[in-house]
């Protein structure tokens, strides 16, 4: 696994939303309201992984 970088800690909201830290905008090529994420669970250590969704248009 690649090196992980800690960004911040947030509470899971009542409606199941998770706010992403502003550092995501500064460190990744994402746009608010446009970028989609694929979410993975690593059940061996209870880790959630957010990856930028890549459309398979080929």
N, C-alpha and C positions, 0 to 999 in steps of 0.2 A: 504494500500500500504506500502511496506517496505521503509526503509530510503534510500533516493537517495544520491549519492556521486558525487559532481561536479568534473569533470576531466579537462575540458578546453573548449574554444570557438573556432570554426572554421567556415570559410566561405564556403557556398555551391558553388562548382566549376561550371564553364560554362557548363561542360559536365555532370552535376548532381552528381558528386562524392562528398563524404564527407570523409575527412581524419579522422581516429580515433586516439585519443591521444596515445602516447607510454605507458601511464599508463594502458591502456587496457591489454597490454602484461604482465605487471608486476602483475596485480590484477586478471586476469582471465585465465583460462586454454584454451588459444587460440594459433593458429599458423598462421603466415602470409601466405597467398596463399592457405590455406587448410580449415580454419574454416568458416562455413556458419552461417549467422545470419537470423533469422526470424524478420521482421520489422512490428511493430504494431503502429497504430495511435489511441491515446485517443483524440477524437475530442472535448470532453468537456473542455479540457484545452490546446489544440494544442501541445500535447506531443508525441514525437516519442520514441518508446521503442524497443531496439535491444536485442534480446535474442538468445543465442547460439542454433542453430538448432540441434535437437536430432533426428537421424534416428530411425524410428519405425521398427527395425528388430527383431521381436519376433515370 
